[in-house]
């Protein structure tokens, strides 16, 4: 898997939504719309939590879950 392709895909998907989309990796919180943040954080084999808040959160959660799965990245979408 090309991590670069995954990062660009994830960021572009996130940027289609108005909601705040934040990836929690251990004790770090990364704005998924930030390609730089993803570059320094995203590692295959880790599991992450995704926090989504905003007017289109439901659609964003579905799309983000799909794009992470497509790149074989393990995330749990947190409903809060």
mmJSON file of the N, C-alpha and C atoms, coordinates in Angstrom:
{"data_MODEL":{"atom_site":{
"group_PDB":["ATOM","ATOM","ATOM","ATOM","ATOM","ATOM","ATOM","ATOM","ATOM","ATOM","ATOM","ATOM","ATOM","ATOM","ATOM","ATOM","ATOM","ATOM","ATOM","ATOM","ATOM","ATOM","ATOM","ATOM","ATOM","ATOM","ATOM","ATOM","ATOM","ATOM","ATOM","ATOM","ATOM","ATOM","ATOM","ATOM","ATOM","ATOM","ATOM","ATOM","ATOM","ATOM","ATOM","ATOM","ATOM","ATOM","ATOM","ATOM","ATOM","ATOM","ATOM","ATOM","ATOM","ATOM","ATOM","ATOM","ATOM","ATOM","ATOM","ATOM","ATOM","ATOM","ATOM","ATOM","ATOM","ATOM","ATOM","ATOM","ATOM","ATOM","ATOM","ATOM","ATOM","ATOM","ATOM","ATOM","ATOM","ATOM","ATOM","ATOM","ATOM","ATOM","ATOM","ATOM","ATOM","ATOM","ATOM","ATOM","ATOM","ATOM","ATOM","ATOM","ATOM","ATOM","ATOM","ATOM","ATOM","ATOM","ATOM","ATOM","ATOM","ATOM","ATOM","ATOM","ATOM","ATOM","ATOM","ATOM","ATOM","ATOM","ATOM","ATOM","ATOM","ATOM","ATOM","ATOM","ATOM","ATOM","ATOM","ATOM","ATOM","ATOM","ATOM","ATOM","ATOM","ATOM","ATOM","ATOM","ATOM","ATOM","ATOM","ATOM","ATOM","ATOM","ATOM","ATOM","ATOM","ATOM","ATOM","ATOM","ATOM","ATOM","ATOM","ATOM","ATOM","ATOM","ATOM","ATOM","ATOM","ATOM","ATOM","ATOM","ATOM","ATOM","ATOM","ATOM","ATOM","ATOM","ATOM","ATOM","ATOM","ATOM","ATOM","ATOM","ATOM","ATOM","ATOM","ATOM","ATOM","ATOM","ATOM","ATOM","ATOM","ATOM","ATOM","ATOM","ATOM","ATOM","ATOM","ATOM","ATOM","ATOM","ATOM","ATOM","ATOM","ATOM","ATOM","ATOM","ATOM","ATOM","ATOM","ATOM","ATOM","ATOM","ATOM","ATOM","ATOM","ATOM","ATOM","ATOM","ATOM","ATOM","ATOM","ATOM","ATOM","ATOM","ATOM","ATOM","ATOM","ATOM","ATOM","ATOM","ATOM","ATOM","ATOM","ATOM","ATOM","ATOM","ATOM","ATOM","ATOM","ATOM","ATOM","ATOM","ATOM","ATOM","ATOM","ATOM","ATOM","ATOM","ATOM","ATOM","ATOM","ATOM","ATOM","ATOM","ATOM","ATOM","ATOM","ATOM"],
"id":[1,2,3,4,5,6,7,8,9,10,11,12,13,14,15,16,17,18,19,20,21,22,23,24,25,26,27,28,29,30,31,32,33,34,35,36,37,38,39,40,41,42,43,44,45,46,47,48,49,50,51,52,53,54,55,56,57,58,59,60,61,62,63,64,65,66,67,68,69,70,71,72,73,74,75,76,77,78,79,80,81,82,83,84,85,86,87,88,89,90,91,92,93,94,95,96,97,98,99,100,101,102,103,104,105,106,107,108,109,110,111,112,113,114,115,116,117,118,119,120,121,122,123,124,125,126,127,128,129,130,131,132,133,134,135,136,137,138,139,140,141,142,143,144,145,146,147,148,149,150,151,152,153,154,155,156,157,158,159,160,161,162,163,164,165,166,167,168,169,170,171,172,173,174,175,176,177,178,179,180,181,182,183,184,185,186,187,188,189,190,191,192,193,194,195,196,197,198,199,200,201,202,203,204,205,206,207,208,209,210,211,212,213,214,215,216,217,218,219,220,221,222,223,224,225,226,227,228,229,230,231,232,233,234,235,236,237,238,239,240],
"type_symbol":["N","C","C","N","C","C","N","C","C","N","C","C","N","C","C","N","C","C","N","C","C","N","C","C","N","C","C","N","C","C","N","C","C","N","C","C","N","C","C","N","C","C","N","C","C","N","C","C","N","C","C","N","C","C","N","C","C","N","C","C","N","C","C","N","C","C","N","C","C","N","C","C","N","C","C","N","C","C","N","C","C","N","C","C","N","C","C","N","C","C","N","C","C","N","C","C","N","C","C","N","C","C","N","C","C","N","C","C","N","C","C","N","C","C","N","C","C","N","C","C","N","C","C","N","C","C","N","C","C","N","C","C","N","C","C","N","C","C","N","C","C","N","C","C","N","C","C","N","C","C","N","C","C","N","C","C","N","C","C","N","C","C","N","C","C","N","C","C","N","C","C","N","C","C","N","C","C","N","C","C","N","C","C","N","C","C","N","C","C","N","C","C","N","C","C","N","C","C","N","C","C","N","C","C","N","C","C","N","C","C","N","C","C","N","C","C","N","C","C","N","C","C","N","C","C","N","C","C","N","C","C","N","C","C","N","C","C","N","C","C"],
"label_atom_id":["N","CA","C","N","CA","C","N","CA","C","N","CA","C","N","CA","C","N","CA","C","N","CA","C","N","CA","C","N","CA","C","N","CA","C","N","CA","C","N","CA","C","N","CA","C","N","CA","C","N","CA","C","N","CA","C","N","CA","C","N","CA","C","N","CA","C","N","CA","C","N","CA","C","N","CA","C","N","CA","C","N","CA","C","N","CA","C","N","CA","C","N","CA","C","N","CA","C","N","CA","C","N","CA","C","N","CA","C","N","CA","C","N","CA","C","N","CA","C","N","CA","C","N","CA","C","N","CA","C","N","CA","C","N","CA","C","N","CA","C","N","CA","C","N","CA","C","N","CA","C","N","CA","C","N","CA","C","N","CA","C","N","CA","C","N","CA","C","N","CA","C","N","CA","C","N","CA","C","N","CA","C","N","CA","C","N","CA","C","N","CA","C","N","CA","C","N","CA","C","N","CA","C","N","CA","C","N","CA","C","N","CA","C","N","CA","C","N","CA","C","N","CA","C","N","CA","C","N","CA","C","N","CA","C","N","CA","C","N","CA","C","N","CA","C","N","CA","C","N","CA","C","N","CA","C","N","CA","C","N","CA","C","N","CA","C","N","CA","C","N","CA","C","N","CA","C","N","CA","C"],
"label_alt_id":[null,null,null,null,null,null,null,null,null,null,null,null,null,null,null,null,null,null,null,null,null,null,null,null,null,null,null,null,null,null,null,null,null,null,null,null,null,null,null,null,null,null,null,null,null,null,null,null,null,null,null,null,null,null,null,null,null,null,null,null,null,null,null,null,null,null,null,null,null,null,null,null,null,null,null,null,null,null,null,null,null,null,null,null,null,null,null,null,null,null,null,null,null,null,null,null,null,null,null,null,null,null,null,null,null,null,null,null,null,null,null,null,null,null,null,null,null,null,null,null,null,null,null,null,null,null,null,null,null,null,null,null,null,null,null,null,null,null,null,null,null,null,null,null,null,null,null,null,null,null,null,null,null,null,null,null,null,null,null,null,null,null,null,null,null,null,null,null,null,null,null,null,null,null,null,null,null,null,null,null,null,null,null,null,null,null,null,null,null,null,null,null,null,null,null,null,null,null,null,null,null,null,null,null,null,null,null,null,null,null,null,null,null,null,null,null,null,null,null,null,null,null,null,null,null,null,null,null,null,null,null,null,null,null,null,null,null,null,null,null],
"label_comp_id":["UNK","UNK","UNK","UNK","UNK","UNK","UNK","UNK","UNK","UNK","UNK","UNK","UNK","UNK","UNK","UNK","UNK","UNK","UNK","UNK","UNK","UNK","UNK","UNK","UNK","UNK","UNK","UNK","UNK","UNK","UNK","UNK","UNK","UNK","UNK","UNK","UNK","UNK","UNK","UNK","UNK","UNK","UNK","UNK","UNK","UNK","UNK","UNK","UNK","UNK","UNK","UNK","UNK","UNK","UNK","UNK","UNK","UNK","UNK","UNK","UNK","UNK","UNK","UNK","UNK","UNK","UNK","UNK","UNK","UNK","UNK","UNK","UNK","UNK","UNK","UNK","UNK","UNK","UNK","UNK","UNK","UNK","UNK","UNK","UNK","UNK","UNK","UNK","UNK","UNK","UNK","UNK","UNK","UNK","UNK","UNK","UNK","UNK","UNK","UNK","UNK","UNK","UNK","UNK","UNK","UNK","UNK","UNK","UNK","UNK","UNK","UNK","UNK","UNK","UNK","UNK","UNK","UNK","UNK","UNK","UNK","UNK","UNK","UNK","UNK","UNK","UNK","UNK","UNK","UNK","UNK","UNK","UNK","UNK","UNK","UNK","UNK","UNK","UNK","UNK","UNK","UNK","UNK","UNK","UNK","UNK","UNK","UNK","UNK","UNK","UNK","UNK","UNK","UNK","UNK","UNK","UNK","UNK","UNK","UNK","UNK","UNK","UNK","UNK","UNK","UNK","UNK","UNK","UNK","UNK","UNK","UNK","UNK","UNK","UNK","UNK","UNK","UNK","UNK","UNK","UNK","UNK","UNK","UNK","UNK","UNK","UNK","UNK","UNK","UNK","UNK","UNK","UNK","UNK","UNK","UNK","UNK","UNK","UNK","UNK","UNK","UNK","UNK","UNK","UNK","UNK","UNK","UNK","UNK","UNK","UNK","UNK","UNK","UNK","UNK","UNK","UNK","UNK","UNK","UNK","UNK","UNK","UNK","UNK","UNK","UNK","UNK","UNK","UNK","UNK","UNK","UNK","UNK","UNK","UNK","UNK","UNK","UNK","UNK","UNK"],
"label_asym_id":["A","A","A","A","A","A","A","A","A","A","A","A","A","A","A","A","A","A","A","A","A","A","A","A","A","A","A","A","A","A","A","A","A","A","A","A","A","A","A","A","A","A","A","A","A","A","A","A","A","A","A","A","A","A","A","A","A","A","A","A","A","A","A","A","A","A","A","A","A","A","A","A","A","A","A","A","A","A","A","A","A","A","A","A","A","A","A","A","A","A","A","A","A","A","A","A","A","A","A","A","A","A","A","A","A","A","A","A","A","A","A","A","A","A","A","A","A","A","A","A","A","A","A","A","A","A","A","A","A","A","A","A","A","A","A","A","A","A","A","A","A","A","A","A","A","A","A","A","A","A","A","A","A","A","A","A","A","A","A","A","A","A","A","A","A","A","A","A","A","A","A","A","A","A","A","A","A","A","A","A","A","A","A","A","A","A","A","A","A","A","A","A","A","A","A","A","A","A","A","A","A","A","A","A","A","A","A","A","A","A","A","A","A","A","A","A","A","A","A","A","A","A","A","A","A","A","A","A","A","A","A","A","A","A","A","A","A","A","A","A"],
"label_entity_id":["1","1","1","1","1","1","1","1","1","1","1","1","1","1","1","1","1","1","1","1","1","1","1","1","1","1","1","1","1","1","1","1","1","1","1","1","1","1","1","1","1","1","1","1","1","1","1","1","1","1","1","1","1","1","1","1","1","1","1","1","1","1","1","1","1","1","1","1","1","1","1","1","1","1","1","1","1","1","1","1","1","1","1","1","1","1","1","1","1","1","1","1","1","1","1","1","1","1","1","1","1","1","1","1","1","1","1","1","1","1","1","1","1","1","1","1","1","1","1","1","1","1","1","1","1","1","1","1","1","1","1","1","1","1","1","1","1","1","1","1","1","1","1","1","1","1","1","1","1","1","1","1","1","1","1","1","1","1","1","1","1","1","1","1","1","1","1","1","1","1","1","1","1","1","1","1","1","1","1","1","1","1","1","1","1","1","1","1","1","1","1","1","1","1","1","1","1","1","1","1","1","1","1","1","1","1","1","1","1","1","1","1","1","1","1","1","1","1","1","1","1","1","1","1","1","1","1","1","1","1","1","1","1","1","1","1","1","1","1","1"],
"label_seq_id":[1,1,1,2,2,2,3,3,3,4,4,4,5,5,5,6,6,6,7,7,7,8,8,8,9,9,9,10,10,10,11,11,11,12,12,12,13,13,13,14,14,14,15,15,15,16,16,16,17,17,17,18,18,18,19,19,19,20,20,20,21,21,21,22,22,22,23,23,23,24,24,24,25,25,25,26,26,26,27,27,27,28,28,28,29,29,29,30,30,30,31,31,31,32,32,32,33,33,33,34,34,34,35,35,35,36,36,36,37,37,37,38,38,38,39,39,39,40,40,40,41,41,41,42,42,42,43,43,43,44,44,44,45,45,45,46,46,46,47,47,47,48,48,48,49,49,49,50,50,50,51,51,51,52,52,52,53,53,53,54,54,54,55,55,55,56,56,56,57,57,57,58,58,58,59,59,59,60,60,60,61,61,61,62,62,62,63,63,63,64,64,64,65,65,65,66,66,66,67,67,67,68,68,68,69,69,69,70,70,70,71,71,71,72,72,72,73,73,73,74,74,74,75,75,75,76,76,76,77,77,77,78,78,78,79,79,79,80,80,80],
"pdbx_PDB_ins_code":[null,null,null,null,null,null,null,null,null,null,null,null,null,null,null,null,null,null,null,null,null,null,null,null,null,null,null,null,null,null,null,null,null,null,null,null,null,null,null,null,null,null,null,null,null,null,null,null,null,null,null,null,null,null,null,null,null,null,null,null,null,null,null,null,null,null,null,null,null,null,null,null,null,null,null,null,null,null,null,null,null,null,null,null,null,null,null,null,null,null,null,null,null,null,null,null,null,null,null,null,null,null,null,null,null,null,null,null,null,null,null,null,null,null,null,null,null,null,null,null,null,null,null,null,null,null,null,null,null,null,null,null,null,null,null,null,null,null,null,null,null,null,null,null,null,null,null,null,null,null,null,null,null,null,null,null,null,null,null,null,null,null,null,null,null,null,null,null,null,null,null,null,null,null,null,null,null,null,null,null,null,null,null,null,null,null,null,null,null,null,null,null,null,null,null,null,null,null,null,null,null,null,null,null,null,null,null,null,null,null,null,null,null,null,null,null,null,null,null,null,null,null,null,null,null,null,null,null,null,null,null,null,null,null,null,null,null,null,null,null],
"Cartn_x":[0.842,0.0,0.875,0.542,1.228,0.544,1.265,0.688,0.336,1.161,0.876,-0.488,-0.806,-2.099,-3.222,-3.035,-4.051,-4.252,-3.156,-3.232,-3.965,-3.626,-4.283,-5.77,-6.074,-7.459,-8.276,-7.715,-8.4,-8.637,-7.605,-7.722,-8.743,-8.69,-9.639,-11.072,-11.254,-12.587,-13.066,-12.208,-12.573,-12.954,-12.244,-12.473,-13.778,-14.47,-15.779,-16.851,-16.525,-17.53,-17.241,-18.316,-18.163,-17.838,-18.178,-17.958,-16.478,-16.244,-14.905,-14.639,-13.505,-13.153,-11.759,-11.714,-10.462,-10.099,-8.849,-8.331,-7.588,-7.957,-7.234,-6.299,-5.006,-3.994,-3.272,-3.577,-3.076,-3.466,-2.515,-2.905,-2.799,-2.711,-2.631,-3.95,-4.311,-5.51,-5.096,-5.49,-5.054,-6.28,-6.245,-7.285,-7.088,-8.078,-7.941,-7.866,-8.307,-8.229,-6.806,-5.917,-4.532,-3.654,-3.164,-2.299,-1.026,-0.479,0.747,0.521,-0.609,-0.924,-1.012,-1.631,-1.762,-0.402,0.459,1.783,2.547,2.417,3.216,2.564,1.333,0.577,0.188,-0.188,-0.833,0.178,0.01,0.889,0.009,0.269,-0.51,-0.313,-1.369,-1.235,-1.65,-1.708,-2.216,-3.731,-4.374,-5.812,-6.071,-7.048,-7.335,-8.809,-9.106,-10.499,-10.779,-11.952,-12.34,-13.51,-13.349,-14.395,-14.923,-16.226,-16.824,-17.953,-17.89,-18.927,-19.28,-20.576,-20.967,-22.252,-22.625,-23.929,-24.081,-22.976,-23.063,-22.278,-22.316,-21.51,-21.855,-23.146,-23.52,-22.912,-23.037,-22.462,-20.944,-20.354,-18.894,-18.399,-19.1,-18.685,-18.684,-19.739,-19.846,-18.716,-18.494,-17.465,-16.072,-15.809,-14.482,-14.234,-15.256,-15.101,-14.756,-15.413,-15.156,-13.74,-13.281,-11.96,-10.851,-11.031,-10.034,-10.003,-11.184,-11.256,-10.61,-10.823,-10.272,-8.748,-8.141,-6.676,-6.206,-7.106,-6.757,-6.226,-6.823,-6.455,-7.585,-7.172,-8.115,-8.586,-9.843,-10.362,-11.69,-11.963,-13.278,-13.878,-15.075,-15.762,-16.505,-16.149,-16.715,-18.002,-19.049,-20.322,-20.416,-20.389,-20.477,-21.399],
"Cartn_y":[-1.2,0.0,1.246,2.172,3.459,4.354,4.636,5.478,6.859,7.356,8.683,8.726,7.682,7.629,7.604,6.844,6.76,8.122,8.806,10.103,11.126,11.181,12.135,11.795,10.525,10.074,10.43,10.148,10.426,11.926,12.706,14.154,14.739,14.292,14.796,14.422,13.228,12.795,13.67,13.891,14.698,16.116,16.642,18.03,18.23,17.138,17.279,17.653,17.537,17.735,18.984,19.571,20.744,20.342,19.093,18.629,18.638,18.768,18.576,17.077,16.645,15.224,15.09,14.452,14.387,12.93,12.61,11.266,11.24,10.294,10.144,8.956,9.218,8.17,8.207,7.235,7.238,8.559,9.411,10.654,11.869,11.635,12.753,12.899,14.138,14.422,15.142,14.601,15.123,15.524,16.712,17.135,16.346,15.528,14.653,15.458,16.718,17.554,18.049,17.84,18.287,17.147,17.286,16.249,16.107,17.222,17.168,16.406,16.674,15.958,14.459,14.072,12.651,12.022,12.731,12.191,11.811,12.626,12.375,11.356,10.957,10.127,8.769,8.721,7.525,6.412,5.297,4.147,2.914,2.09,0.853,-0.006,-0.71,-1.624,-0.998,0.316,0.96,1.02,1.166,1.407,2.818,3.432,4.834,5.004,6.108,6.477,7.742,7.801,8.957,9.653,10.938,11.745,12.727,12.695,13.54,14.352,15.674,16.557,17.587,17.827,18.89,18.566,19.459,19.37,18.169,17.664,16.516,15.33,15.208,14.189,12.762,12.477,11.101,10.688,11.579,11.276,11.199,12.083,12.102,10.813,10.345,9.102,7.937,7.841,6.746,6.819,8.002,8.157,7.906,8.384,8.206,6.732,6.052,4.62,3.857,4.228,3.554,3.812,5.063,5.373,4.757,4.708,4.035,2.535,1.927,0.49,0.174,1.057,0.861,0.75,1.482,1.476,0.556,-0.326,-1.311,-0.66,0.457,1.123,0.892,0.584,0.174,1.381,1.789,2.869,2.479,3.075,2.961,4.356,4.452,5.736,5.861,6.89,7.066,7.867,7.323,8.042,8.717,10.033,10.702,11.895],
"Cartn_z":[0.0,0.0,0.0,-0.84,-0.823,0.2,1.27,2.316,1.785,0.845,0.286,-0.382,-1.142,-1.819,-0.789,0.281,1.331,1.979,2.286,2.953,2.095,0.82,-0.077,-0.201,-0.34,-0.49,0.765,1.925,3.193,3.357,3.095,3.247,2.279,1.017,0.022,0.39,0.904,1.323,2.48,3.46,4.624,4.218,3.248,2.829,2.053,1.71,1.067,2.088,3.37,4.416,5.234,5.769,6.628,8.058,8.415,9.784,10.148,11.449,11.996,12.042,11.494,11.472,12.078,13.236,13.985,14.241,13.965,14.175,15.5,16.361,17.619,17.488,17.652,17.596,18.94,19.788,21.155,21.806,22.163,22.845,21.947,20.636,19.688,18.949,18.663,17.884,16.618,15.467,14.176,13.357,12.802,11.867,10.571,10.216,9.051,7.753,7.781,6.582,6.326,7.297,7.179,6.676,5.454,4.891,5.731,6.186,6.988,8.287,8.947,10.183,9.949,8.838,8.531,8.239,7.537,7.202,8.462,9.508,10.702,11.627,11.33,12.265,11.729,10.454,9.924,9.673,10.366,10.19,10.077,9.085,8.95,10.182,10.547,11.673,12.99,13.057,14.254,14.163,15.305,15.237,15.739,15.15,15.404,15.722,16.374,16.581,15.801,15.2,14.398,15.075,15.331,15.958,14.916,14.666,13.63,14.248,14.1,14.623,13.573,13.373,12.462,11.737,10.832,10.173,9.246,8.722,7.811,8.375,9.704,10.385,9.949,9.761,9.402,8.064,7.064,5.754,5.852,6.632,6.766,7.419,8.445,9.118,8.142,7.345,6.381,5.359,4.804,3.772,4.331,5.549,6.134,6.459,6.982,7.276,5.997,4.892,3.613,3.11,3.202,2.643,3.502,4.82,5.656,5.35,5.209,4.918,3.569,2.599,1.26,1.306,2.243,2.362,3.492,3.949,4.98,6.258,6.623,7.872,8.87,10.089,11.109,11.924,11.734,12.556,13.174,14.312,14.941,14.893,14.318,14.299,15.617,16.386,17.716,17.622,18.148,18.193,19.558,19.554,20.856,20.81],
"occupancy":[1.0,1.0,1.0,1.0,1.0,1.0,1.0,1.0,1.0,1.0,1.0,1.0,1.0,1.0,1.0,1.0,1.0,1.0,1.0,1.0,1.0,1.0,1.0,1.0,1.0,1.0,1.0,1.0,1.0,1.0,1.0,1.0,1.0,1.0,1.0,1.0,1.0,1.0,1.0,1.0,1.0,1.0,1.0,1.0,1.0,1.0,1.0,1.0,1.0,1.0,1.0,1.0,1.0,1.0,1.0,1.0,1.0,1.0,1.0,1.0,1.0,1.0,1.0,1.0,1.0,1.0,1.0,1.0,1.0,1.0,1.0,1.0,1.0,1.0,1.0,1.0,1.0,1.0,1.0,1.0,1.0,1.0,1.0,1.0,1.0,1.0,1.0,1.0,1.0,1.0,1.0,1.0,1.0,1.0,1.0,1.0,1.0,1.0,1.0,1.0,1.0,1.0,1.0,1.0,1.0,1.0,1.0,1.0,1.0,1.0,1.0,1.0,1.0,1.0,1.0,1.0,1.0,1.0,1.0,1.0,1.0,1.0,1.0,1.0,1.0,1.0,1.0,1.0,1.0,1.0,1.0,1.0,1.0,1.0,1.0,1.0,1.0,1.0,1.0,1.0,1.0,1.0,1.0,1.0,1.0,1.0,1.0,1.0,1.0,1.0,1.0,1.0,1.0,1.0,1.0,1.0,1.0,1.0,1.0,1.0,1.0,1.0,1.0,1.0,1.0,1.0,1.0,1.0,1.0,1.0,1.0,1.0,1.0,1.0,1.0,1.0,1.0,1.0,1.0,1.0,1.0,1.0,1.0,1.0,1.0,1.0,1.0,1.0,1.0,1.0,1.0,1.0,1.0,1.0,1.0,1.0,1.0,1.0,1.0,1.0,1.0,1.0,1.0,1.0,1.0,1.0,1.0,1.0,1.0,1.0,1.0,1.0,1.0,1.0,1.0,1.0,1.0,1.0,1.0,1.0,1.0,1.0,1.0,1.0,1.0,1.0,1.0,1.0,1.0,1.0,1.0,1.0,1.0,1.0,1.0,1.0,1.0,1.0,1.0,1.0],
"B_iso_or_equiv":[0.0,0.0,0.0,0.0,0.0,0.0,0.0,0.0,0.0,0.0,0.0,0.0,0.0,0.0,0.0,0.0,0.0,0.0,0.0,0.0,0.0,0.0,0.0,0.0,0.0,0.0,0.0,0.0,0.0,0.0,0.0,0.0,0.0,0.0,0.0,0.0,0.0,0.0,0.0,0.0,0.0,0.0,0.0,0.0,0.0,0.0,0.0,0.0,0.0,0.0,0.0,0.0,0.0,0.0,0.0,0.0,0.0,0.0,0.0,0.0,0.0,0.0,0.0,0.0,0.0,0.0,0.0,0.0,0.0,0.0,0.0,0.0,0.0,0.0,0.0,0.0,0.0,0.0,0.0,0.0,0.0,0.0,0.0,0.0,0.0,0.0,0.0,0.0,0.0,0.0,0.0,0.0,0.0,0.0,0.0,0.0,0.0,0.0,0.0,0.0,0.0,0.0,0.0,0.0,0.0,0.0,0.0,0.0,0.0,0.0,0.0,0.0,0.0,0.0,0.0,0.0,0.0,0.0,0.0,0.0,0.0,0.0,0.0,0.0,0.0,0.0,0.0,0.0,0.0,0.0,0.0,0.0,0.0,0.0,0.0,0.0,0.0,0.0,0.0,0.0,0.0,0.0,0.0,0.0,0.0,0.0,0.0,0.0,0.0,0.0,0.0,0.0,0.0,0.0,0.0,0.0,0.0,0.0,0.0,0.0,0.0,0.0,0.0,0.0,0.0,0.0,0.0,0.0,0.0,0.0,0.0,0.0,0.0,0.0,0.0,0.0,0.0,0.0,0.0,0.0,0.0,0.0,0.0,0.0,0.0,0.0,0.0,0.0,0.0,0.0,0.0,0.0,0.0,0.0,0.0,0.0,0.0,0.0,0.0,0.0,0.0,0.0,0.0,0.0,0.0,0.0,0.0,0.0,0.0,0.0,0.0,0.0,0.0,0.0,0.0,0.0,0.0,0.0,0.0,0.0,0.0,0.0,0.0,0.0,0.0,0.0,0.0,0.0,0.0,0.0,0.0,0.0,0.0,0.0,0.0,0.0,0.0,0.0,0.0,0.0],
"pdbx_formal_charge":[null,null,null,null,null,null,null,null,null,null,null,null,null,null,null,null,null,null,null,null,null,null,null,null,null,null,null,null,null,null,null,null,null,null,null,null,null,null,null,null,null,null,null,null,null,null,null,null,null,null,null,null,null,null,null,null,null,null,null,null,null,null,null,null,null,null,null,null,null,null,null,null,null,null,null,null,null,null,null,null,null,null,null,null,null,null,null,null,null,null,null,null,null,null,null,null,null,null,null,null,null,null,null,null,null,null,null,null,null,null,null,null,null,null,null,null,null,null,null,null,null,null,null,null,null,null,null,null,null,null,null,null,null,null,null,null,null,null,null,null,null,null,null,null,null,null,null,null,null,null,null,null,null,null,null,null,null,null,null,null,null,null,null,null,null,null,null,null,null,null,null,null,null,null,null,null,null,null,null,null,null,null,null,null,null,null,null,null,null,null,null,null,null,null,null,null,null,null,null,null,null,null,null,null,null,null,null,null,null,null,null,null,null,null,null,null,null,null,null,null,null,null,null,null,null,null,null,null,null,null,null,null,null,null,null,null,null,null,null,null],
"auth_seq_id":[1,1,1,2,2,2,3,3,3,4,4,4,5,5,5,6,6,6,7,7,7,8,8,8,9,9,9,10,10,10,11,11,11,12,12,12,13,13,13,14,14,14,15,15,15,16,16,16,17,17,17,18,18,18,19,19,19,20,20,20,21,21,21,22,22,22,23,23,23,24,24,24,25,25,25,26,26,26,27,27,27,28,28,28,29,29,29,30,30,30,31,31,31,32,32,32,33,33,33,34,34,34,35,35,35,36,36,36,37,37,37,38,38,38,39,39,39,40,40,40,41,41,41,42,42,42,43,43,43,44,44,44,45,45,45,46,46,46,47,47,47,48,48,48,49,49,49,50,50,50,51,51,51,52,52,52,53,53,53,54,54,54,55,55,55,56,56,56,57,57,57,58,58,58,59,59,59,60,60,60,61,61,61,62,62,62,63,63,63,64,64,64,65,65,65,66,66,66,67,67,67,68,68,68,69,69,69,70,70,70,71,71,71,72,72,72,73,73,73,74,74,74,75,75,75,76,76,76,77,77,77,78,78,78,79,79,79,80,80,80],
"auth_comp_id":["UNK","UNK","UNK","UNK","UNK","UNK","UNK","UNK","UNK","UNK","UNK","UNK","UNK","UNK","UNK","UNK","UNK","UNK","UNK","UNK","UNK","UNK","UNK","UNK","UNK","UNK","UNK","UNK","UNK","UNK","UNK","UNK","UNK","UNK","UNK","UNK","UNK","UNK","UNK","UNK","UNK","UNK","UNK","UNK","UNK","UNK","UNK","UNK","UNK","UNK","UNK","UNK","UNK","UNK","UNK","UNK","UNK","UNK","UNK","UNK","UNK","UNK","UNK","UNK","UNK","UNK","UNK","UNK","UNK","UNK","UNK","UNK","UNK","UNK","UNK","UNK","UNK","UNK","UNK","UNK","UNK","UNK","UNK","UNK","UNK","UNK","UNK","UNK","UNK","UNK","UNK","UNK","UNK","UNK","UNK","UNK","UNK","UNK","UNK","UNK","UNK","UNK","UNK","UNK","UNK","UNK","UNK","UNK","UNK","UNK","UNK","UNK","UNK","UNK","UNK","UNK","UNK","UNK","UNK","UNK","UNK","UNK","UNK","UNK","UNK","UNK","UNK","UNK","UNK","UNK","UNK","UNK","UNK","UNK","UNK","UNK","UNK","UNK","UNK","UNK","UNK","UNK","UNK","UNK","UNK","UNK","UNK","UNK","UNK","UNK","UNK","UNK","UNK","UNK","UNK","UNK","UNK","UNK","UNK","UNK","UNK","UNK","UNK","UNK","UNK","UNK","UNK","UNK","UNK","UNK","UNK","UNK","UNK","UNK","UNK","UNK","UNK","UNK","UNK","UNK","UNK","UNK","UNK","UNK","UNK","UNK","UNK","UNK","UNK","UNK","UNK","UNK","UNK","UNK","UNK","UNK","UNK","UNK","UNK","UNK","UNK","UNK","UNK","UNK","UNK","UNK","UNK","UNK","UNK","UNK","UNK","UNK","UNK","UNK","UNK","UNK","UNK","UNK","UNK","UNK","UNK","UNK","UNK","UNK","UNK","UNK","UNK","UNK","UNK","UNK","UNK","UNK","UNK","UNK","UNK","UNK","UNK","UNK","UNK","UNK"],
"auth_asym_id":["A","A","A","A","A","A","A","A","A","A","A","A","A","A","A","A","A","A","A","A","A","A","A","A","A","A","A","A","A","A","A","A","A","A","A","A","A","A","A","A","A","A","A","A","A","A","A","A","A","A","A","A","A","A","A","A","A","A","A","A","A","A","A","A","A","A","A","A","A","A","A","A","A","A","A","A","A","A","A","A","A","A","A","A","A","A","A","A","A","A","A","A","A","A","A","A","A","A","A","A","A","A","A","A","A","A","A","A","A","A","A","A","A","A","A","A","A","A","A","A","A","A","A","A","A","A","A","A","A","A","A","A","A","A","A","A","A","A","A","A","A","A","A","A","A","A","A","A","A","A","A","A","A","A","A","A","A","A","A","A","A","A","A","A","A","A","A","A","A","A","A","A","A","A","A","A","A","A","A","A","A","A","A","A","A","A","A","A","A","A","A","A","A","A","A","A","A","A","A","A","A","A","A","A","A","A","A","A","A","A","A","A","A","A","A","A","A","A","A","A","A","A","A","A","A","A","A","A","A","A","A","A","A","A","A","A","A","A","A","A"],
"auth_atom_id":["N","CA","C","N","CA","C","N","CA","C","N","CA","C","N","CA","C","N","CA","C","N","CA","C","N","CA","C","N","CA","C","N","CA","C","N","CA","C","N","CA","C","N","CA","C","N","CA","C","N","CA","C","N","CA","C","N","CA","C","N","CA","C","N","CA","C","N","CA","C","N","CA","C","N","CA","C","N","CA","C","N","CA","C","N","CA","C","N","CA","C","N","CA","C","N","CA","C","N","CA","C","N","CA","C","N","CA","C","N","CA","C","N","CA","C","N","CA","C","N","CA","C","N","CA","C","N","CA","C","N","CA","C","N","CA","C","N","CA","C","N","CA","C","N","CA","C","N","CA","C","N","CA","C","N","CA","C","N","CA","C","N","CA","C","N","CA","C","N","CA","C","N","CA","C","N","CA","C","N","CA","C","N","CA","C","N","CA","C","N","CA","C","N","CA","C","N","CA","C","N","CA","C","N","CA","C","N","CA","C","N","CA","C","N","CA","C","N","CA","C","N","CA","C","N","CA","C","N","CA","C","N","CA","C","N","CA","C","N","CA","C","N","CA","C","N","CA","C","N","CA","C","N","CA","C","N","CA","C","N","CA","C","N","CA","C","N","CA","C","N","CA","C","N","CA","C","N","CA","C"],
"pdbx_PDB_model_num":[1,1,1,1,1,1,1,1,1,1,1,1,1,1,1,1,1,1,1,1,1,1,1,1,1,1,1,1,1,1,1,1,1,1,1,1,1,1,1,1,1,1,1,1,1,1,1,1,1,1,1,1,1,1,1,1,1,1,1,1,1,1,1,1,1,1,1,1,1,1,1,1,1,1,1,1,1,1,1,1,1,1,1,1,1,1,1,1,1,1,1,1,1,1,1,1,1,1,1,1,1,1,1,1,1,1,1,1,1,1,1,1,1,1,1,1,1,1,1,1,1,1,1,1,1,1,1,1,1,1,1,1,1,1,1,1,1,1,1,1,1,1,1,1,1,1,1,1,1,1,1,1,1,1,1,1,1,1,1,1,1,1,1,1,1,1,1,1,1,1,1,1,1,1,1,1,1,1,1,1,1,1,1,1,1,1,1,1,1,1,1,1,1,1,1,1,1,1,1,1,1,1,1,1,1,1,1,1,1,1,1,1,1,1,1,1,1,1,1,1,1,1,1,1,1,1,1,1,1,1,1,1,1,1,1,1,1,1,1,1]
}}}
